[in-house]
Amino acid sequence: MTMQVSAVISACLFGILCLVVSGHSQGGRLVVVFDHWIDLSPAGNRHSDVHAKSLFYSLAASRNLRVEFRRVKPVDLHRSVDWHSKALAGVVSVGECHLGLTTLGLGRRAGVPSLALDAQPCGRYYDNTLALPVHRVELNRRYQCVGYIMHRWLDRGDGPNNATYKTSLGATTSPLKALRKSLTPSPENYRDEYLRCVGWDTPLPADYIDPAAPPHRLQLALARGFLSGRQMTVATINRPPFIILKMNGDEITDATGFCLEMLNVMAAKFNFTYKLVLPYDGNWGAPMENGTFNGMVGMVHRQWVDFAMAGFTITHIRDTVIDFTHAFYEEPTTILIPPPREQDNFLAFLQPFTWQVWLIILASVVVVGPVMWFMGNFSDQLPILYPYQKNSNPQPLFYYMWGCAFSLTSQGSNLRHTEPARLLHAMWWCYCLIVVYTYTGSLIAFLTVPRLTSLINSLEELANQREVLWTYRAKTAHDSLFSTAPPGSVYSKIGQLIKEQPDLLVTTDAEGVQAVLKGDMAFIKEKSWLDFQMELDYLRTGECRLAQVNQLFFSAGFGWVLEEESAYLPLFNLEILRMAQSGLFSVWRQQYWPKPNECTAGGGQASGPKPLKIKNFLGHFFVLGVGLSTAILAYALERVYFSYVGGDEMRAFQDQTFQKRSKISH
């Protein structure tokens, strides 16, 4: 009998206990407060917002609760929630550390179950078992484990209403709560249990998984379901040929380009629409002093947009806060410079031969002249072909060297020859004809098709001089590359100039082009953009005002920017691979990349003969002037000499010569 009474009493007490425990979780209201980190209002359409709202709606439906979402500030939290309402089943905060700390403190004082989902690191109170670090968890696993923990939290009634907490605060414990305390284990460490949950793949219900489908296919199916019927907000920027925007003020009226073709294919395939927006500051995305990112990378990281689409250079520093898709294009960097200039042809008459050839020609005159002189004057054999010259007087060495030199100008000579000397002279004339006509043909080519010289030929040449300065766009991958390069490297030398003269740095690509057009300046940029800009400038002006260095460097992949652990990142990556393998990328490159023109195809300024101008003959006129001046000087010296020194001898010699000629004529 005693045992039966004890069993009845135990059953009654257990029933009362169940009613008490269930009173906190069955019926009533579940209030979810949030801040700027997440948007749980009806307008919130980011995938992180949708995941969180789905969790709370499902939880409320399974627990017969009415869920209420309220956006509040920590200072207003005590007024925004009726903490003493008996219908309040619990309060959950989703957001920054201060909001979570305030929620847990007010819940403890009011005796209301409270839970904090921290969207940022909050190490100062992570010893609290009711604060879950959701920021550390991938999105596809984050809220599954949160749901699991919240079910346990509501089932157990842990929180300030639990007797353990009331006792710790010195509150009076009722007999019923004392009995509940004795039958209920101490509160579990929900934080550690949550971290254990997310430490491995969380198992889904068995009836939800297709046994024949691998987990990757399941992930793709979830991503398709998320995108279907949704409007995505996409940040982009004008970057031909990847993104070509037409603007009406600050409004985008039309968009084309390589990346738009990719986006349209994905939107049609996955049944979503999109809205294009510009970056608030016109930047791509670079780290700032406070540790956050500006530009489109910052917009994606702060969840202002769903993703960013353009030719983003994939870098490690950006990858720390966002995720990149697979690279869809490998882009090299080059240097934009003014067009090549014609070489100075003041000495164009010397350019057909190198200085070594000129030296050999001079040496041949010096060698052949003495040999011919020796054969003509120190031989016992008399001329056979011209015997009447056998009694001619020997001639000095200088005559033979002078005659050899004048043969190069197609002038004849009257020298005493023997048969060996005559044979050597004939071969010398053949040599002279070859040299003269070779020189003539080369000189015509040098004058009518002038050689062009580039301002700069490589990045190394640019870095090791200061006659031509350079620039690149601020807050880009190039800015990070050159400013953080190790000392002594070429990249470090490029960045050193900007550190010394920060005013050279440009904030837009158009400023970089204008700097090149003004004179001796170079602009470092991706090659595809420079190709596009050179074509536009040529079509606008009809002139080749820009050129590129032939060297390519810093090849980097281009991708799109998505949130970390984005639900549709694997889906986008798979589709990018399919488009590349299907040949669509090649078709779009043919469509949007600039076609070669006379500026980009090798510089049409030297493509054919040109009429000669006065500047082409400056060297010729210089030689003529030197010869004329020398002749006048020689004439003046001769007049002075014979006027004051040898006038009588010269007149006597002239009289004798005249008398001899008179006798011959008679």
SEFI-270065 format. One record per atom (N, C-alpha, C): y, z, x. Coordinates in pm, whole numbers, plus 50000, padded with zeros to 5 digits. Layout:
BEGIN
YZX...
***
This chain:
BEGIN
498795000050084500005000050000501255000050087501195008550187502355009250277502604996050346501494989450383501634976450451502204966050356501794966450227502334956850131503824958950110504234971750097505664974550080506464969650201505894972050316506584967550439506714952450442505664945250397505714930650396506774925750299506854932450176507854928450078509264930750132509454942450193510784945450249511154935350358510154932150441510424922450549510774908750491510044904650387510334891650325511714891450265512104902550198513444903150140514524902450247514294910350352515274910050460515364896250525514214889850540514224876450599514954866550509514764867550376515474858850283516964861050289517354873950293518784876950304519354871050433518594872450540519044867150669519204851950663518254845050601518344830450589519574826450509519844833950401521024830650322522294832650402522334843350483523514846050565523724834950667522614831250734522724820950838523104807550778522444804250665522714791150606524094790550544524674802050518525994801950459527044795950549526734796150679527704790250772527524775350785526384770250746526124756150772525904747950648525704754150534525494746550411526734747450324527264736250283528484735950204529694738750290530874738050230532084741250303532654729250377533574732350469534314721950540534084723150691533984711250754533934710450901535214703450944536074710351015537364704951057537244700151202537634687651223537624681651358539064678651396539554685251501540904683151549540834674451675541834665851693541844656751808543284654351851543404648251971544734645252026544764630652071545624627552171545834613752211544654607652285543684615652328542544610252401541624601952313541674604352186540774597352094541474596251959541134586251882541754584051752540664584251645540554595451574539544597051470540104594351331541324589051326541904585251197541264572251150541514568351023540954555550975541394543551059542524544651129542994533451210542274532251344541554542551384540874542051513539714532151512539814521451592538764511151591538164508551727538504516651829537854515051957536414520051948535584514752037534174518152021533944533052046534764539652130534614554152148535004561552020536044556651950536444562751823535344561351719534774549351712533734546651611532504555151637532104556351763530954564651797531164579051751532344584651780532614598651746532654600651595533354591851523533434593451378532074592051312531264582951361529924581351305529104594151322529254600551437528534613151461528914623751357530224625751339530674636451250530344633451103530454620851063530084617450925528594619650902527774615650998526324617550983525974632350981526614639951068526354654351074526764661150944527924657450890528404663550766527484660150650527014647650646526124643650536524804651150541524274653150661522994660050673523104674950648524314680650662524494695150643525214698450513525474688250430526174690450304527554696650328528274690650425529614695250459530634684250430531864688250413532954678850400533744679050531533794667450599534434666850729535884662650711536764669350785538194666550782538684664150926539394652850946539934649351077541434652051077541884659151180543304662551188543794660751332544854652851344545464651051476546544661651493546394670251592547304681451610547614683251758548654690851782548984695351916548494709651932548154713952053547654727652071548594738352015549914736052026550864746251979550874747351827550424736651759550434736751613549054739451553548074742351637546704743551587546534755751495547214766551521547044778551437547594776351297548574767151282549114764451150548374752951080547734744251156547094732451097545744735551034545124746651069543804750151018543884763850951543314764650831543254777550760542074785350818542354792950922541284799450998540584810550918541184815350810540584826450735539934821750606539814808450589539174803250469537664805850474537104810850364535664813550359534854800650354535504789550312534784776750305534744769550440535354775350542535414768850673534104771250748533314760750762532024762050831532174761750982533214755251033533404754551177534544745251212535024746551337536104738151388535644732151522535804719051534535434711851656536684704751709536954706451839538094699551901537554688451991538264677051990537914665752077539204661552148539264663952279540484660152349540624667252481541884670252516542174675752647541794690552655541914695952776541484709652802542244719952719543574718152709544394728052640544004729052492543704717352432543304717552292541984724852274541024722252364539744729152353539854744052377540654747952475540824762152504541494769352387542484763052326543154769052210542204770252091541384760052069540434760351957539444771851973538884773252094537914784052116538564797852103539814799152150540494812152140540814815951997541324806451917541634809451777540364812051698539304804351728538054806651658537474820251687537574824851811537064838151846537824849151771539154847651765539934857951698539734857751546539514845851489539374844851344537934846351298536984846851389535594847951351535034835051293535534823451337535094810451287534324803351398533144797651369532414790051472533284778651525533394777551655534234767251716533494761151835533784748351857533144740851964534174731352023534204729852155535174721252224534434709852293534854697552263534344685652333535454680852427535274683652555536334681152654536294666652700537444659852684537554645852726538124644652866538344655752937538834655653074538254667853146538204667553280537654679053352538424691853323537694702453294538294715453259537514726353330537544726453460536724735753537537094750253518538304753053468538744766853460537984774853354537354767953258536594775653161535264768753129534694762453228533384756553205532264766853200532584779253234531574789653214531384792653066532304787852982532184789752838531054780952785530114787052717528934779652671529244770552554530444771752493530784763552377531744752252412531874748752541532694737452584531784727052647531714715252586530814704652633531634694152710531274691152835532014681252916531604666952881532084661952768531674648552726532254637652815533304640652890533934630452976532994626053087532004634053121531114630853231529934622053189529864618653062528654612553008528944598252965527984589452986528114575752940528234575452788529004565852740529294565252598528044563052514527124554852564525924551852484524994563952474525264574752551524424586552546525214599052506526524597752509527384609452493527184616252358527334608552249527384614752117526004617152058524974610752114523614614352072523324628852109523664632452233523424646152277524384655952210525634651652181526554660352108525984663551969525434653451901524844655851770523694665651775522874664151877521744673351894522234687751913523254689751998523784703152023524454708751899525184700551824525894705651707524934709551596523834702651581522834707051484522304720951520522024723251646521554736551688522654746951671523874742651700525014751951687525194756351542525104746951446525254750451305524034758051253522844754651301521644761651257521664776351297522074778951419522024792751470523234800851428524334793851391525544801251356526184807851474525904802651597526504808551716527994806251716528684815251772530124814351775530704827951746531944828851715532594841651692532024849251574531404842451476530824849651364529544856851403529004853451519527764859851563528054874051605527104882551580527304896751609527504899351757526934890851838527084892851982528544892652022529304882951966530704881752000531524893151939531174896851815531904907851752531724920651831530524922751880530264934851957531054934752086531114922852147531854921852273533334924552253533834922052130535244924552102535494938752052534444946552041534604960151995534654961451845534254950951772534304951551627533154960151574533344965451453532304973451389531204964351337529994967451369528854959251330528224965151205528104956651101527484961150977525974962050994525264969650906523804970550919523134956850908523654948550816523024935350800523204926950927524414927450987524644919851109523884925751226523694938751222522894944951328521444940251319520944939351192519584934351174519494919851219520524911851185520544897751227520574896751379521314905551442521394905451587520044908651649519334918251587518034922051644517004911051628517124902951522516134892451497516504879151564517804877351607518274864651663518434866051814517864856851890518054857452036519524855652072519854859052192521224857452239521614842852239522904839852225523354825852219522904818152343522504805952320522074797452431523284791752504523034787052624524084780452701524104765752659524964762552562524994748952508525464738752613526324743152702526804733952804525654729352893524864738652943523744734853028522714726652952522504730152826521544722452747522054708252722523364707052705523934693752687523774685352814524024691452929523874684253055522424680653082521514689153041520094685453054519754673752963520384673452847520124662652752520574649152807521744648952866522284636252914521764632653052520994641453114520494638753248519404628353252518794625153141517794614753134517994607053003517264596152985517404588152864517034596452743517954597752650517694605452530516754597852437515644603752397514704596552310515294594352170515134582352118515564579251983514394581351887514684582451759513584583851663512594572251674511344575451653510294565451673510434553751577510894556251455511004545551357512234536651381513064540251481514264532451509514024522051618512984523751695512724515151810511584505651780511814493051812510774482951803509874484651925508614487851909507744490152026507684478052118507864465852062507764453852145509074450852217510144457852184511454455052242511734464752356512064459852475512424468852585513784475352558514104486252626515384493152603516594484052623516524474452717517664465752740517964457152617516934452052554517144444052433517704452652320517274465052314517824474152214519314476352238519704477852365521104479752397521924467452358521384455652381522084443452343522224442452192521184446552120521254446251974522324455751921522424467451981523464476951939524854471251968525024464452081526314458552116526684447452017525714439151980526014428651882526434434751749525754445451709526134452051585527514458051590527894463151708529224469051721530304458251713530084446651775531104436151780531214428551649530134427651574530114419151455531154423551353532044414251316533054416851215534234424951263534334427751391535394436351443536514427951503537744433051495538864426851565539104434451694539044427351806539204433451938540624430951988541214441152045542524439852108542314437152256542844425752302542564420952437543884419552512543984426252625545164424852711544974412752803546034405252822545964393552909547344390852966547414380953056548664377553123548624362853160549774356653168549824342453202549394340453348548274333953365547724331553499546974318253500547724307053508547054294053512546164293053637545054285953627544534278853509543584287253423543484300453452542584308853375543174312453238544434316153236545134319153111546464311853113546684303153014547924295753002548544299352867549624307152870550234312352749551514304652716551724302552588552994297452537553674308752463554914311352499555604323152449556814319252365557094327652268558324327152191558974340852204559794342252309560294355552340559174363652401558874375152339557774383552385556504381452304556494371752217555344369252130554514357552183553214359252185552304348752228552064339352109552444326752125552274317052018551024308452035550584306552158549394298452182548824302252317547524300252332546864303752457545724293952482545624289352604544524280752648544114285352787543134278452842542724281552978541234284352990540804285953112539394288053144538844300453074539544311653086539064324153025539114323752873540084316552816540134315352670538924307852618538464297952693537244290952653536054300552652535964309052755534904319052758534984328452638536204333352610536394342752500536054336452366536444324052346536154317352219534654315552198533934312452305532474311352293531864324752253532304335552317531774348752285532144352952144533394350452103533824354451969533024347251862532764334351882531974326951784530524331451782529994334851898528584338551906528334352551852529254361851878529044375751839529864379751717530534370151652531174372351523532264383051529533174381651624534324390651626535594382251643536704388151606538014381951626538764389751732539874384151775540604391051882542114388951863542844398451921544294397951922544744399652066545554390152115546014390552253547324398352263547404407152361548624414752387548934413852536550214415152569550654414652708550674428652767550544430052899550674443352961552084448652944552184461552923553474467652894554444466553012553914465553135554774464953252554624451853329553844442553277553684429653343552774429853464552044440753487551204441953606549734440753571548954437853675547504436753658546854450453658547184458753753546604471953759546454476853901547234486753938547184492754071547364507754058546794515454151546944530054142548384534454165548794544454089550134550154103550044563554174551204569454202551234581854278550554593354205550574593154072549954604053996548454602353977547874591954038546434590054030545974580853920546834577553825546474568353718546784554053759546434544753673546654530653701547694524953606548464515553654549414508553568548784495653519549584487253453549124474053413547974474153315547254462953313546164461253218544984470253248544744473253377543664482553411543934496153350545174500853360545524513653299545414513353148545754502053085545654501052940544204502152893543294496052968541874497052932541374511252957541774517053070541314530453103541784540753001543034539052952543564548352852543184544452709542354534052695541834529552566542944524752473543994519152530545014512852447544534499352396543664493152470543074480352430541564481252450540854471852390539394471952403538934466752538539534456052584539244451152719540384441952762540374437952889541404429252945540734416752999541334405352971540724392553005541714384253085541344380953209542124372253297541324371153426541924365653528541254364753657541494377153739540844388353704541014400953775540204400753904540844403754015540124405054141539294417854138538014416554162537114428054158537284436054286537814448154273538044456954387537404470554361537134477654471536494490754458537424500954392538704500854426539624510954373539764509554222539764497454170539834495554026538524499653959537424497254028536124500053970535884515053953536734523454010536564537853995536964542753856537774534853783538234539453652537804530153538537364518053570536924508553467535644501753516535094493053435533934485053474534304470353468533854462753568534044448353571532804441253517533034429953454531924421153421531434414353549530354406653534529924398453646531044388753684531124385453811532144375853856531824362053798532824355853739532654342353684533304331753772534014336153878534654326453967534904333154101534644325854208534904330754344536184324254393537204332354414538544327154442538984330554584539284320454667539844323254799541364324454794541914329954898543354331454911543854322055020545054316955004545664308555106547164311355108547914303255181549344305855203550144293755157551154296255076552084285855031553254285155129553534273155178554594271055276555414258755238556564256655300557284243955281556444232355332556724220055287555904208555327556024205855476555024198855534555104195355677556334187055708556834188555828558024181555872557654170855974558464160155979558244149856080558564155356219557714151556315557974155656451559274149356503559944156656589561164151456651560784139456740561284127256705560924115256781562064110656871562814120156923563844116757021563224110157144562044114857183561304109057295560084101657245560254094457133559124087357074558564076757168559394071157258558904060857348557914066357451557874079657466556904085757556555644090457484555674091457352554564097257277553284088857275553334075357287552074067857283551084072057391551584076657507550704081157614550964095957639549914102957676550064116857717550614117257859551014129157898551604130358031550584127458139549294129558112548284126258212548204111158233548324103358122548264088658135549484083558211550654089058178551844084858253551694087958401551124099158433550944102958573549984093358644548914089258574547954079958635548604066258658549424061658563550124048858581551034049358703551764060258718552644061758835551824061958963550694069158960549844069859079549284056159115548974048059015548434034659044549464025959114550734027259076551794019759145551894024259291551824037459312551934042959447550764038659534549584036659475548394033059552548304018059574548484009959467548303995559477549393989159563550613993659553551713987859632551433988159782551123999759842550814000059986549593991860024548543991759941547363983859972547713968959976548493964459877548893950359873549793946959993550653955760031551513953660148550693952360276549683960960290548843960360409548063947260415547483942860300546713930360299547593918160325548853918560283549723907060299550393906060434550443916760511551193916560636550363920060759549183925160742548353928860856547003921760849547033908860822545813900860815545983888460902544933884760974544993873061060544763860160985544343861260861544053849260784545313844160719545463830860720546633824760660546343820860517547343819460436547123815260297546513801360291545563799460204544903786560186545503779160068545753786359960546273779659840547723775559858548473783559932549893780559952550193780760103549773770160175549923770360322551373769960368552293765260284553683764560328554303778360343553613789060290554133802560305553573809660428552873801960513552203808760624553183814060728554373807860736555343812360834556373821960776556143826460645557103835760585557103848860662558263854760666558393867260741557733878960667557193888560741556643900660675557733907760595557333913860486558253920860396557963935760399558973944060376558763958560386557893964060271557373976160293556493982760194557193984860061558483987860066559203990759942559193978759848559213966559901559213954659817557933953859734556813957059797555533956259726555423967059617555863979059646555823989659543556773986459429557933981059463558893977459358558353965959273557693956259338557103945159263555993949659170555153959059215554103964459127554703971659007555763979159032556393986458921557013976858821557663966158871558303956758780557293948258705556083947358756555043940058683554733946858550554903959858543554683967158418555733963858313556823958158354557853953758259557823938758238556713932358276556493917958257557463909658341557843914358457558713907158548557903901958667558213889558711557513883758825558083888558957557453883759069557893887659203557523876659301558223875959413557983866059519557683873659647556393876359670555953884359783555063875859874555063879260001554173872460095552743877060069551813867560047550443870860012549463863760103548393870360131547183864160182546233862860064545063856860088544133855259975543663868659920543293878760000542923891859942544073898359864545303897159919546443903059849546713895959717546543882459718546753875059594545713878859488544463880759529543423885059435543733898859376544173908059463544543921459414545733920559320546683911859351547853910559264547463905059127546483895759122546043890358993545383901158908544563909258971543933920258895544963930558850545963932458932547043941758892547783936658770547983923458764548633917858647547783919558521546483918058533545603920658417545733935058370545743944158465545923958358433547253960658363548313954158414549643956158355549713950958212549083939258188549093933758051548403943157953547273948757995546553958157907547413970357877548033975857981548853987857961550053984857872550713973257896551913969857820551603967957673550533960557641550243958057500549653970457430548923978457505548463991157447549654000057413550594000857503551784009057479552584003657360552733990457352553513984457243552893987457107551563985657095550913988456967550974002956927550794011857025550854026256994552254030456956553264024757022554644028356991555014024356849554544012656806554814008356668554194018156569552964022556596552294032156507553034045456503553504050156617554194062956622555534062356549556174050756551557484049756487557384047456337556454038856294556364035456152555544045356073554584052456135553804062856068554004075656147555084082956123555404094756204554394105956182554194113656285553294125156278554024136956214553274144756133553834156156063553334169056125554174178956126553804192056179554004202556070553014211256052553084221955953553844233756011554494241055921555244252755964554304263356019553174265555948552174275455987550794269155960549824271956047548494266156032547404276256001547664289256012546624299155986547274312755962546494321955908546984335555884547254342656016546424340156117546624346356248547944341756310548224328756298549474323456351550664329356278550534331256147551614337256069551864351556111550784359256134550924373456165551494375956303551344366456395551744368456534553114362756567553934359856468555284354856492556224360556387557504358556406558514363656313559554353056276559344340556323560284330156284560124326656136558894326956089558594324655947558144337955888558874343255793558504355755727557594352555608557034362855547556084360755438556224371655333555604369355221555624378955111554374377255027554124386854941553064386254840553484395254725552744394554617553164401754497552794416554505553724425054462553504439454463552494443454356551794454554383550874460854289549754451354248549214444154345548084435254323547004438454425545894431054415544814433054511545264429754653546144419854667546644416454801547494427754857548284434054774549104445354819548204456554871547154459754798546214470154843545484465854970545114453054977544374448055093545174449455222546424444955220547214444855343547784458655375548074466655275548684479755301547674489955350546394488055321545354497655361544444492355470544774480755529543924474955633543944483655759542834484055834542794492255957543774487156060544384496056137545384491956238544794482256339545624472656381545204462856480544624450156423544214450256296543634438456235544744428756192544334416456162545294406456115545904410855982545074416255892545584420755763546614431955780546364440655878547314451555902548644446255953548624435656036549864429656084550644423355969549914417455874550584411655758551274422655677550584433855657551174444855580552284452055654552274451455788553284458655865554684453155840554794439855825556114434055798556684439355668555854440655564556344445555435556734460255446556024467855530556414481855550557764482655621558004473355713559294473355784560414467855697560104457955615561114451755528560584451355384560574462455315560004462755179560724453855079561964449955110562694441255019562094427155013561224423655108560574410555105559534409754994558974420954952557924421054850558474416054717557714407454649558154401854520557364408454408557954408954291557304415154176556694405054081557034392354095556444381754013556054370154103555134361854053554714350154130555844339954141556664338854037557774329254041558744332554154558974345354181559854349254291559274344854424557954345554440557324341154564557514326254587557384318154482557584303754495559034300654530559964307354466561374304954495561714308754639561074319054691561304322854830560854311854925559744305254893559254294254978560204282354969560704279554850561584267954833562924269654903563314281954931564604284254994564604281055143563424280955208563424278055351562194283055420562384289155536561284293355622560674306255571559844305155468559194316555404557804312355359556864321655360555494318855317555134328655206554284324355114553854332455000552324332654996551734344455000550274346055002549794348154860548864339654815548414339954676547074333054664546384334954549545114328154525545324313054519544334305754568544474291354583544604284254449543834288154348543884281054220545284281854159545924293354170547284294554116548254285854195548104285454326548984277254408548784262454379547534258054357547294244154320548014240554191547914249454093548564247153964550074246653980550624255654060552074256154077552594243954152551844239154251552254227154324552274214954232551294214154141551274202954047552474203553953552774215353901553924216653811555224212953880555394217454004556614214354076556724199454106555594193154136555614178754164555944170754038555354174753924555634167653799557074169853754557634181353788559004184453747560034177253833559794176253962560804170854054560444157254111559164153554110558744141054172558744141554323558874153454382558904155154526557834165054569557404163754694556454173254751557234184254822557614194354747558444205054804557614216954850556304216854823555414227954857554164222654926553574230955007552324227355075551514240055096550254238355134549364249555158548804248755299548524260655355547804261355482546344257855456545734250555546544344246355526543354257855532543724268655597542804279955612542664287755480541434291755448541144300255333540624313555382540974324455314540534337755355540464346855233539904358555251539784368955147539274363055016538054357955019537434353054896536954365154815537334365454689536984376754603536554371554467535674379054402535204375354269536204379054162536244370954056537084373553940536194378153824536634388353754535904393253637536854398253530536284402753418537074409153312536974424253327537924431253265538004445853275537584452053143536564460653147536084467953029536114482853059536014490852953535944505352972534684509053048534724520653111533534525453179532394527353078531204522453119530014523453035530244517552897530934506452891531194499952764529884495752698529844497052566528614493752494528284478952502529304470352514529054456052514529184449752653529254457952758529294452552894528024444552927526814449752900525614441652930525584428452851526104428552728526114416452647527054406052706528224410252751529164401052813528604395552944527974404253024527404399753150526324389153128525484391553029524424381952999525014368552955526044368852874526644356452825527364348952937527984356153030528624349653144527594342253229526444348353251525384341653326524894329153252524774329953122524314318353045525324306953051526604310153041527624299653048527644293053185527464301053290527444295253424526244286053443525064290353396523864282353414523844269953325524554270253215524574258753125525524247653170526344250453271527294240453320528654240853253528884250453163530184251153095531314253953193531044262153294532094265253390532564252653463531634243953498532014231453565532864222653474532494222053346533274213953251534684219453237534814232553227536144238553210536984237253336536354237653453537114235553576537664221353582536874211753539537364198053534538544196753437538514204753331539524203553226540834210353264540764221953330541974229853350542494230153493541674226153591542174226453728543074214453754544094215753835545004204553862544274192853928544684180753891544124168753953544844166154086544154160654186544804157854314545954147954298547054150554365548184141354368548594139054512549664131754533550044128254670550474140454750550774151454683551144163554755549924171954791548994173454696547834182054718546684174854784546724161354791545604153854846545814150154992546704156855061546844154255203548224150455247549214151055157550584148355199550884133655202551384128355090551644114055082552794109355167553544118155231554694113855310554284105955434553034107055478552584099855596551464090355562551414085255439550304077155392550434062455429551564057555481551704043555514552914041055601553104028355649554254025155734555574027455662556594030455739557924032755685558924024055761560014020055695561074012955769561704022355872562004016755988562554024856096564024027656071564424039756104565804044056088566444046156224567734048856221568444050756347567844062156428567404072956358566864084356431565604080756507564894070156463563704065956534564024059556668565294055256688565674048456811566564057056900566664069656870567524078256951567064078657096565734079557116565214079657252565474066657325565354055557252565594042557314567054041357359567954045457268569364044957303569684054357419568964065157427569174074557537568804068057671567664061157674567254054357797568264043457835568714035957732569714025657759571004031757813571404042757757572614049357803572484054257946571304059957979571084064658117571134052858214570474041658176570494029858264571884024258281572624023358170573994018058177574884027058262574764039958244575584049358321575234048758469573954047458499573544046658639574064033858704574014022758630574504010058684575994010558711576754016258618578204017358636578514026158756577754037258768577964046158883577654038959014576564031259015576224023859137577294013559171577814007159069578873997259092580124003959149580474015359094581664022459142581474026959286580294032159321580044036559457580074024859554579524013759508579544001859594580963997159623581783997159519583173992959538583894002359633583644015259617584304024959705583834023259849582534021159867581984020060002582534007860074582473996560007582903984360074584433983260084585123990860006586593990560015587093998460135586414009360169586914018260273586044018560399584844013460393583944014760509583524001260563582873992960481582253980760532582833968260473584133967660449584733955860386584713943660477585063945260607585113933860698583723927960722582723936760744581363931960766580853924360645581163929360528580673923060407581303909260388582613907960420583273895060406582743884960507582453889760629581883880660731580503875860690579693884960635578353881160590578443871060475579383873160385579523863860273579983849960322580863849460427581303836660481580153829060546579323836360620578163829860683577223824360579576963831760478576053827260372576603814960303577903814760280578513803260214578413790760302578633792260433578543780760524577123775160527576103783860530574713779160532574403771360406574823776260293574553769260166575273755660163576483755160225577223742560227576503732160309575943736160425575203726860510573963721660437573243730560369572033726260297572373716360189573503718660120573873709560011574273695960064574893695360184575263682460243574053675460301
***
